[in-house]
Amino acid sequence: MCGIAGIITKTPRVFDYSTFCTLGIANDARGGDSCGVFIDGRYEYGTGDTKLFSNYFLDSDLLDNTNKAMVAMVHCRKASVGKISKETAQPVVLTDKSGKVLYVLMHNGTIHNYRELAEKYIPKIDITGMTDSQVMARIFFNCGYKALEEYNGGAVFAIADYRGGSPKVLLFKGASKKHRYSKEEEEERPLYYCIDKVRRELVFSSIAINLIALRRSCDVYCMRTNTLVEFDGKALSTFETHSREKCIQNKETPPAYVSRIPYFGNSFYDEDDITDFNFHSFDKYISIDHLNNTYSYSGKKMHGKFYISDYGRIDNGPKYKGLHEIYFYNGIALKDAYCYRFLSAFKKTTGLSDKDFMDKFQIMIRFLSIDGLYCKDGVWYKATSPIESVPYTGEYCPLTSSTKTSFVDGVRKTTSYGGITQTLDKILSKKNNINFKEIKEQCTSLMKQQGK
């Protein structure tokens, strides 16, 4: 793990030395091997006796001689890949031949398959001696951000791209499954932020409590996952969204070898019973996409009727106690079978493709879903009618999940982990008084207004 922090503005402002150094000192708890500072094209690293920021900042010429700043970032490194030296310390800074800064990256986490990604995206660059962070910086710099959907491991990235003249500051926090057999994505590394509207600045850190103390008048948020966001001077806007449903956090090991077990001179197992160690038993569980509030099974979005346990196990029928009948429409969990039948019939009357139907009637479909929640452009909404929705304030507890996320005005605040937050019995026991005729009339009228 590592610790990162920064203060970002769109115009030069008085450098907040106290806030910056307080965040650096706090993030020493996540580092310990080296530290580094980048401020508007100038950068400095601490190793050896100054490997901790709390020792480095006392005699830093860079910090002492900074009066105003736009981009100020600090990194506290706990090495996981590569040697410990100034050459491998962060932030990673890429320059042209004259030394002009072009691209800056800070990374918290570990990328297990960085060599494979380098071979795919930057085969002509010699990565000998580079850390995973240095490799990812060069991939993003040369090839864009497609690799965010392909890395295995964990990552939070903070980026300052100077190629357009003024710096473009981007942040990304990944979420993926812990293991290939996990049923839901979890955040890979922490990242929190607040936006000081008075100072017109973004302040971020791997540790939340210091932000709360330093900016008492600001709301501190947990960064949304799998979305590359850009600070525009007033807010964080979506730059790109990336799916990490095929990625895992933990490093995979080869499956164990399963041999025959002799039993009284005979084989205890028949040869046909000997299988790969993985057994694929976890393939029987649903997967949750927390970014889109959808569900999948065996790699496909769930559609139709399924029998599910409170813990997310799928079975073919209600032959076991504890299974619940739930209907899904293109990955969205619906209130009941009537909602599924209505959607299936109504789609036929529209003549729309699956994608167009989902796009045009997203609010209506969510209105018929179990929780009514969906995410659009990084903001979470709750459908209050077939054609209206409002930014959501409340808790989001996916089916069979052990996570609970709190939202205020559509923005994610905190996520907690524990036991199953709600049993399916409790969720499905809610009575649904839905006037499908009225819904169809409203949606048909909407189609006429917008033009089919």
Beta strands, then each sheet from edge to edge (+ up, - down):
strand 1: 3-14
strand 2: 34-39
strand 3: 42-46
strand 4: 68-77
strand 5: 92-95
strand 6: 101-111
strand 7: 153-161
strand 8: 168-173
strand 9: 175-177
strand 10: 185-187
strand 11: 192-196
strand 12: 201-205
strand 13: 221-222
strand 14: 227-231
strand 15: 236-241
strand 16: 262-263
strand 17: 266-267
strand 18: 287-289
strand 19: 294-297
strand 20: 300-301
strand 21: 304-308
strand 22: 314-315
strand 23: 324-329
strand 24: 332-333
strand 25: 373-376
strand 26: 379-385
strand 27: 388-391
strand 28: 394-396
strand 29: 403-408
strand 30: 411-417
sheet 1: 3+ 2- 4+ 1- 12+ 11- 13+
sheet 2: 5+ 6- 7+ 8- 14+ 15-
sheet 3: 9+ 10-
sheet 4: 16+ 17-
sheet 5: 18+ 19- 20+
sheet 6: 22+ 21- 23+ 24-
sheet 7: 25+ 26- 27+
sheet 8: 28+ 29- 30+
end
